[in-house]
Amino acid sequence: MKLIYRHRLFLSLALAFAVFTVGILLFEQVRERKMNIKVIESKLDAYAEVASALLFSNDSIKSSNISNLQSMIPKSIRVTVIDKDGRVSFDNNIDSIANLQSHANRPEIYAALKNNKGRDIRKSETTKQEYIYYAKRYDTKVIRIAMPYDVQAKKILKGDDLFLNFILIFFVLILFLISRITGSFNKSITELHKFVLSSNDGYRRIYNFPKDELGDIAEKITNDFMELKESKKMIDIERDKLLQHIHSSEEGVCFFSDGETVQFYNGLFIKYLNTLTNEPQSEPYAIFYDDIFKDVNQFLLGKQKNYFETQIKNHGKVFSLRINIFEDNSFEIVLNDITKQERTRQLKQEMTGNIAHEIRTPVTGIRGYLETVLEQPLSDDQKEHFIKQAYNQTITLSELISDMSLLTKIEDAPQSFQLEKVNLNSLLESLRGDYMDEMEEKRITFNWSISPNVTVFGNTNLIYSIFRNLLDNSIRYAGENISININIYKEDNQFFYFSFSDNGVGIDDQSHLNRLFERFYRISEGRTRSTGGSGLGLSIVKNAIAFHHGTVIAKNRAGGGLEFLFQLHK
């Protein structure tokens, strides 16, 4: 059976006090026994002095002296005279001493011959009775006094039991006090034990600690523990949040200790690492020895700053790498694939340059025409001509700005376009009316074979801009005396598939076909800036079709001319 803490503490203190008490008792018993032995020795020494006075008054022991000795010494006391050779010359209890053996080897005799006095407690070899022996040397003789070691003698040597009884009573009282003290001390321990057993049940209980210093300590321990537990719980929650964020992050993250031991990393870090290195990697340590990370290792060797950032390019990919060093010298390495952002940045730079280039032409033309009108002496007809040319350039500039605005809106704010059912026949009739003059001027016919009830679901303005820009492209670049045709060549549960074609000049170099939808892209041989246009029409077509979940391709027709194939959602 397992003892509780109070019992173990009580037994430990009781055992310590018991050992202490037994030690006192033993010491007292030994001390009292020695004192009693000295008392007996004093008495026996007195008998020895009497015997010495009576027996050694002259050279011979007379019978009268023996009679006097026996009258002065109790009958139970045995008196023996031994010479220095151990021969017994007198014994008041032995009639025939001639047969006695030498007593030189008796312990008390040996001690008396050597130290003048000696004592021993043993059974006599002559009388077979147990005695307390006391021997004292007188010149060449030794007088030995023997007192029977009977019940009375043993009682004298044993001493009084009063002290023993007092110690035992005192011991019982101390045990009682120890029990009370351990009980009081154990109350705090018991409550702490209850707290430990219930510390994982998720509840904060009320514990009845005693109102003393130990109780205050126990209460402080429990409060601190509960606060620590709550803090740990919050830290674990935040840690789980962080790990979930890191795992779902689009960045590759790896944490290292001060000794460059990996502590944690997500899957993207290994993926990006394999993208950058020439050899396949399964562990993050490659970042410390691959030559492509040379700048990283130079920074980590010095660690003179807490932050480092660089770009690494390899295998057609661009990655940003940054290092954050924390207070304990541990650090994180973050890899981020910025290939798309870099391409977007380059495209924006190119677009900005193209926009500036495209705007410069009409602005320069407007400025030139107006300067001519203002500074040169011109006739009214000449002035009207230059003003009309400037006006035409403002139209071109206005179209460019309008197209740029539409493209930006499609890309950045697609939610701003409202969706509705759009009847294509009505839309194409409206388109024909808007471009009637231009088509008549170039003798262009515009036809479509679409059922009157065909409708698509989308934004009316964007769908109109798709067909308007395709029609405008054909009018500007396909030539004169051509025909433009629109038909639905296929449909399914979701889409109508359209063909927009002309029988014009087409594009001789097939390599240009994939680039027709790039912003401001122009080809030579008839499709130049001299024909007008913002250079954004086909780019608007592509983005507007993509807004309606479709795709578009361009190809040369077998019979000549250009054909665009695309789909729109029903």
FINU-645830 format. One record per residue (C-alpha): residue number from 1; y, z, x. Coordinates in steps of 0.2 Angstrom, whole numbers, padded with zeros to 4 digits. Layout:
REM residues N
NUM  Y  Z  X
...
REM end
This chain:
REM residues 570
1  0000  0000  0000
2  0017  -0005  0007
3  0029  0010  0009
4  0047  0008  0002
5  0061  0010  0014
6  0065  0028  0008
7  0047  0034  0012
8  0047  0026  0029
9  0063  0034  0033
10  0057  0051  0027
11  0041  0050  0036
12  0050  0044  0052
13  0062  0059  0051
14  0048  0071  0046
15  0037  0066  0060
16  0052  0068  0073
17  0056  0085  0066
18  0037  0090  0066
19  0035  0085  0084
20  0051  0095  0088
21  0044  0110  0078
22  0027  0109  0086
23  0035  0109  0103
24  0045  0124  0099
25  0030  0133  0093
26  0020  0129  0108
27  0034  0134  0120
28  0035  0151  0110
29  0017  0154  0110
30  0015  0150  0129
31  0031  0161  0132
32  0024  0175  0121
33  0007  0174  0129
34  0014  0175  0146
35  0025  0191  0141
36  0009  0199  0133
37  -0001  0195  0149
38  0013  0203  0159
39  0012  0219  0148
40  -0007  0220  0150
41  -0005  0217  0169
42  0008  0231  0170
43  -0004  0243  0161
44  -0019  0237  0173
45  -0008  0239  0188
46  -0004  0257  0183
47  -0023  0260  0182
48  -0025  0252  0199
49  -0012  0263  0206
50  -0021  0278  0199
51  -0037  0272  0206
52  -0029  0269  0223
53  -0022  0287  0223
54  -0038  0295  0219
55  -0051  0284  0228
56  -0041  0281  0244
57  -0035  0299  0248
58  -0047  0299  0262
59  -0060  0288  0270
60  -0074  0293  0258
61  -0075  0292  0240
62  -0080  0309  0233
63  -0089  0312  0217
64  -0075  0324  0212
65  -0062  0310  0214
66  -0073  0299  0203
67  -0074  0312  0190
68  -0055  0313  0190
69  -0054  0295  0189
70  -0065  0293  0174
71  -0055  0307  0165
72  -0038  0298  0168
73  -0044  0280  0164
74  -0052  0275  0147
75  -0071  0273  0147
76  -0069  0254  0142
77  -0059  0251  0158
78  -0070  0245  0173
79  -0064  0249  0190
80  -0072  0240  0205
81  -0068  0242  0224
82  -0071  0227  0235
83  -0068  0226  0254
84  -0061  0211  0262
85  -0078  0203  0265
86  -0081  0203  0246
87  -0094  0217  0247
88  -0093  0229  0232
89  -0091  0247  0238
90  -0088  0255  0221
91  -0090  0251  0202
92  -0088  0264  0189
93  -0099  0255  0177
94  -0113  0250  0189
95  -0125  0263  0195
96  -0133  0252  0208
97  -0121  0242  0218
98  -0133  0237  0232
99  -0139  0222  0222
100  -0122  0215  0218
101  -0118  0199  0226
102  -0102  0196  0236
103  -0086  0195  0226
104  -0076  0185  0238
105  -0078  0169  0228
106  -0072  0178  0212
107  -0055  0170  0207
108  -0045  0186  0205
109  -0052  0193  0222
110  -0048  0177  0231
111  -0031  0177  0224
112  -0028  0196  0228
113  -0034  0193  0246
114  -0022  0179  0248
115  -0007  0184  0238
116  -0010  0203  0236
117  -0013  0201  0217
118  -0024  0190  0206
119  -0030  0189  0188
120  -0043  0180  0177
121  -0051  0180  0161
122  -0070  0176  0161
123  -0087  0183  0157
124  -0094  0195  0170
125  -0110  0189  0179
126  -0116  0207  0181
127  -0113  0214  0163
128  -0112  0198  0154
129  -0097  0204  0145
130  -0080  0195  0144
131  -0066  0204  0153
132  -0047  0202  0158
133  -0048  0205  0177
134  -0033  0211  0187
135  -0036  0213  0206
136  -0023  0221  0219
137  -0025  0222  0237
138  -0023  0239  0247
139  -0024  0235  0265
140  -0042  0231  0268
141  -0048  0235  0251
142  -0046  0227  0234
143  -0046  0237  0218
144  -0051  0227  0203
145  -0047  0233  0185
146  -0057  0225  0171
147  -0052  0227  0153
148  -0064  0221  0139
149  -0058  0204  0132
150  -0062  0210  0114
151  -0053  0207  0097
152  -0040  0220  0101
153  -0036  0212  0117
154  -0035  0195  0110
155  -0024  0201  0096
156  -0012  0208  0109
157  -0012  0191  0119
158  -0010  0181  0103
159  0007  0190  0098
160  0016  0192  0082
161  0014  0179  0068
162  0032  0182  0061
163  0040  0169  0072
164  0026  0156  0067
165  0029  0160  0048
166  0048  0159  0050
167  0046  0142  0059
168  0034  0135  0045
169  0046  0141  0031
170  0061  0133  0041
171  0051  0117  0043
172  0048  0116  0024
173  0066  0118  0021
174  0071  0105  0033
175  0058  0093  0025
176  0067  0096  0008
177  0084  0092  0016
178  0077  0077  0024
179  0070  0071  0007
180  0087  0074  -0001
181  0097  0065  0013
182  0085  0050  0013
183  0086  0049  -0006
184  0105  0048  -0005
185  0105  0036  0009
186  0091  0025  0001
187  0102  0022  -0015
188  0113  0010  -0006
189  0097  0002  0003
190  0089  0000  -0014
191  0104  -0008  -0022
192  0105  -0020  -0008
193  0087  -0023  -0009
194  0089  -0028  -0028
195  0104  -0039  -0023
196  0093  -0048  -0010
197  0079  -0051  -0022
198  0091  -0057  -0035
199  0102  -0067  -0024
200  0094  -0084  -0028
201  0094  -0082  -0047
202  0111  -0090  -0049
203  0119  -0074  -0057
204  0132  -0062  -0051
205  0125  -0045  -0056
206  0134  -0028  -0055
207  0126  -0016  -0043
208  0128  0003  -0043
209  0132  0008  -0025
210  0136  0026  -0021
211  0154  0031  -0018
212  0153  0034  0000
213  0155  0024  0016
214  0138  0016  0016
215  0141  0011  -0002
216  0158  0003  0002
217  0149  -0007  0016
218  0135  -0012  0004
219  0148  -0018  -0009
220  0158  -0027  0004
221  0142  -0036  0010
222  0137  -0041  -0007
223  0154  -0048  -0012
224  0155  -0057  0005
225  0138  -0064  0002
226  0142  -0071  -0015
227  0158  -0079  -0009
228  0149  -0087  0005
229  0135  -0093  -0007
230  0149  -0101  -0018
231  0157  -0108  -0003
232  0141  -0115  0003
233  0137  -0122  -0014
234  0154  -0131  -0014
235  0151  -0138  0003
236  0134  -0144  -0001
237  0142  -0153  -0017
238  0156  -0161  -0006
239  0143  -0166  0007
240  0132  -0175  -0006
241  0148  -0183  -0012
242  0152  -0189  0005
243  0135  -0195  0009
244  0134  -0205  -0007
245  0151  -0212  -0003
246  0145  -0217  0014
247  0129  -0225  0008
248  0139  -0235  -0005
249  0153  -0239  0006
250  0155  -0257  0012
251  0158  -0250  0030
252  0145  -0246  0043
253  0147  -0228  0048
254  0138  -0217  0061
255  0141  -0199  0066
256  0138  -0193  0084
257  0138  -0176  0092
258  0147  -0172  0108
259  0132  -0176  0117
260  0131  -0193  0109
261  0116  -0188  0098
262  0115  -0197  0082
263  0118  -0186  0067
264  0119  -0198  0052
265  0121  -0216  0049
266  0120  -0228  0034
267  0111  -0244  0033
268  0126  -0256  0035
269  0129  -0249  0052
270  0112  -0255  0058
271  0115  -0272  0049
272  0132  -0274  0057
273  0125  -0269  0074
274  0111  -0282  0073
275  0124  -0295  0068
276  0135  -0292  0083
277  0121  -0289  0096
278  0109  -0303  0103
279  0093  -0292  0102
280  0087  -0284  0086
281  0091  -0266  0085
282  0083  -0252  0074
283  0093  -0237  0081
284  0112  -0235  0083
285  0111  -0231  0102
286  0113  -0249  0106
287  0132  -0247  0104
288  0131  -0237  0121
289  0123  -0250  0132
290  0126  -0267  0125
291  0140  -0277  0134
292  0149  -0282  0118
293  0154  -0264  0116
294  0161  -0262  0134
295  0178  -0257  0128
296  0170  -0244  0116
297  0161  -0235  0131
298  0176  -0235  0142
299  0186  -0226  0128
300  0171  -0214  0125
301  0170  -0210  0144
302  0188  -0204  0144
303  0192  -0198  0127
304  0210  -0196  0131
305  0215  -0200  0113
306  0208  -0195  0096
307  0208  -0213  0089
308  0202  -0230  0095
309  0202  -0247  0086
310  0198  -0265  0091
311  0190  -0281  0085
312  0174  -0288  0090
313  0169  -0307  0087
314  0152  -0314  0089
315  0140  -0326  0080
316  0155  -0332  0069
317  0158  -0315  0062
318  0173  -0304  0065
319  0172  -0285  0064
320  0184  -0271  0066
321  0178  -0256  0075
322  0187  -0239  0075
323  0182  -0222  0083
324  0188  -0205  0076
325  0186  -0190  0088
326  0185  -0173  0079
327  0190  -0156  0086
328  0172  -0152  0092
329  0172  -0168  0102
330  0159  -0176  0090
331  0165  -0193  0083
332  0162  -0206  0071
333  0161  -0225  0074
334  0165  -0236  0059
335  0161  -0255  0058
336  0169  -0266  0045
337  0165  -0284  0042
338  0183  -0292  0041
339  0177  -0310  0043
340  0183  -0314  0025
341  0199  -0305  0027
342  0202  -0315  0043
343  0199  -0331  0035
344  0210  -0327  0021
345  0224  -0322  0033
346  0222  -0338  0042
347  0222  -0348  0025
348  0238  -0338  0020
349  0246  -0343  0036
350  0241  -0361  0034
351  0247  -0360  0016
352  0263  -0353  0021
353  0266  -0366  0034
354  0261  -0380  0021
355  0272  -0373  0008
356  0287  -0372  0020
357  0283  -0390  0025
358  0281  -0396  0007
359  0297  -0388  0002
360  0307  -0394  0017
361  0305  -0412  0012
362  0313  -0412  -0006
363  0326  -0399  0000
364  0330  -0410  0015
365  0331  -0425  0003
366  0342  -0416  -0009
367  0354  -0410  0004
368  0355  -0428  0012
369  0359  -0436  -0004
370  0372  -0423  -0009
371  0380  -0424  0008
372  0381  -0443  0007
373  0390  -0441  -0010
374  0402  -0428  -0004
375  0406  -0435  0013
376  0405  -0454  0011
377  0417  -0466  0001
378  0405  -0473  -0011
379  0407  -0483  -0027
380  0402  -0476  -0044
381  0386  -0485  -0044
382  0381  -0479  -0027
383  0386  -0461  -0031
384  0375  -0462  -0047
385  0360  -0469  -0037
386  0361  -0454  -0024
387  0363  -0441  -0038
388  0348  -0448  -0047
389  0338  -0447  -0030
390  0343  -0429  -0028
391  0338  -0426  -0046
392  0321  -0434  -0043
393  0318  -0422  -0028
394  0323  -0407  -0038
395  0309  -0412  -0050
396  0297  -0413  -0036
397  0302  -0396  -0030
398  0301  -0389  -0047
399  0283  -0396  -0049
400  0279  -0388  -0033
401  0285  -0371  -0037
402  0277  -0372  -0055
403  0260  -0377  -0047
404  0261  -0363  -0034
405  0265  -0350  -0048
406  0250  -0356  -0058
407  0238  -0355  -0043
408  0244  -0337  -0039
409  0243  -0332  -0057
410  0225  -0339  -0058
411  0220  -0329  -0043
412  0229  -0313  -0044
413  0231  -0310  -0063
414  0217  -0320  -0073
415  0217  -0306  -0086
416  0235  -0312  -0092
417  0227  -0329  -0099
418  0222  -0328  -0117
419  0206  -0336  -0123
420  0204  -0346  -0138
421  0194  -0361  -0146
422  0202  -0377  -0139
423  0199  -0394  -0148
424  0197  -0407  -0134
425  0202  -0422  -0144
426  0218  -0414  -0149
427  0222  -0409  -0132
428  0218  -0426  -0124
429  0229  -0435  -0138
430  0243  -0424  -0133
431  0240  -0428  -0114
432  0240  -0447  -0118
433  0257  -0445  -0126
434  0264  -0436  -0111
435  0259  -0449  -0099
436  0261  -0465  -0110
437  0276  -0472  -0100
438  0268  -0470  -0083
439  0251  -0478  -0089
440  0260  -0493  -0097
441  0270  -0495  -0081
442  0255  -0497  -0071
443  0244  -0505  -0085
444  0232  -0491  -0085
445  0220  -0488  -0100
446  0215  -0471  -0105
447  0199  -0468  -0115
448  0187  -0454  -0120
449  0171  -0453  -0130
450  0170  -0436  -0136
451  0165  -0430  -0154
452  0180  -0424  -0164
453  0173  -0407  -0167
454  0169  -0403  -0149
455  0178  -0387  -0144
456  0177  -0376  -0128
457  0182  -0358  -0127
458  0196  -0354  -0114
459  0214  -0355  -0111
460  0223  -0370  -0118
461  0236  -0371  -0105
462  0223  -0370  -0091
463  0212  -0383  -0099
464  0226  -0394  -0102
465  0231  -0392  -0083
466  0213  -0398  -0078
467  0214  -0414  -0087
468  0233  -0417  -0084
469  0231  -0415  -0065
470  0215  -0426  -0065
471  0225  -0439  -0075
472  0240  -0438  -0064
473  0229  -0440  -0048
474  0222  -0456  -0055
475  0239  -0463  -0060
476  0246  -0459  -0043
477  0232  -0464  -0031
478  0220  -0475  -0040
479  0231  -0491  -0041
480  0236  -0502  -0056
481  0226  -0512  -0069
482  0213  -0498  -0070
483  0204  -0489  -0083
484  0202  -0470  -0084
485  0187  -0463  -0094
486  0181  -0446  -0100
487  0164  -0442  -0107
488  0152  -0428  -0110
489  0136  -0433  -0101
490  0126  -0417  -0104
491  0127  -0401  -0114
492  0116  -0385  -0115
493  0117  -0368  -0124
494  0132  -0363  -0114
495  0142  -0378  -0106
496  0148  -0395  -0109
497  0146  -0406  -0094
498  0161  -0418  -0091
499  0163  -0434  -0081
500  0181  -0440  -0077
501  0182  -0456  -0068
502  0193  -0471  -0064
503  0188  -0488  -0057
504  0202  -0488  -0044
505  0203  -0489  -0025
506  0192  -0473  -0023
507  0190  -0465  -0005
508  0182  -0475  0009
509  0179  -0460  0020
510  0166  -0449  0012
511  0171  -0434  0023
512  0187  -0432  0013
513  0178  -0429  -0003
514  0174  -0411  0001
515  0192  -0407  0005
516  0200  -0414  -0009
517  0202  -0397  -0018
518  0210  -0389  -0003
519  0229  -0384  -0005
520  0241  -0397  0001
521  0227  -0408  0008
522  0231  -0427  0008
523  0222  -0442  0015
524  0230  -0458  0022
525  0228  -0476  0015
526  0238  -0475  -0001
527  0236  -0456  -0005
528  0252  -0450  0005
529  0267  -0440  0001
530  0277  -0456  -0003
531  0267  -0457  -0020
532  0274  -0440  -0025
533  0265  -0424  -0031
534  0265  -0406  -0025
535  0248  -0408  -0016
536  0241  -0394  -0027
537  0235  -0403  -0042
538  0216  -0404  -0037
539  0217  -0386  -0031
540  0223  -0381  -0048
541  0209  -0391  -0056
542  0196  -0381  -0045
543  0203  -0364  -0049
544  0206  -0367  -0067
545  0187  -0373  -0069
546  0181  -0358  -0059
547  0191  -0347  -0071
548  0181  -0355  -0085
549  0165  -0351  -0075
550  0162  -0369  -0070
551  0161  -0379  -0054
552  0168  -0396  -0050
553  0163  -0410  -0037
554  0171  -0427  -0033
555  0161  -0443  -0028
556  0164  -0461  -0027
557  0158  -0472  -0041
558  0145  -0485  -0038
559  0156  -0498  -0046
560  0172  -0492  -0037
561  0184  -0478  -0040
562  0182  -0460  -0040
563  0173  -0448  -0052
564  0174  -0429  -0055
565  0160  -0420  -0063
566  0163  -0402  -0070
567  0158  -0391  -0084
568  0167  -0380  -0097
569  0160  -0366  -0107
570  0157  -0370  -0125
REM end
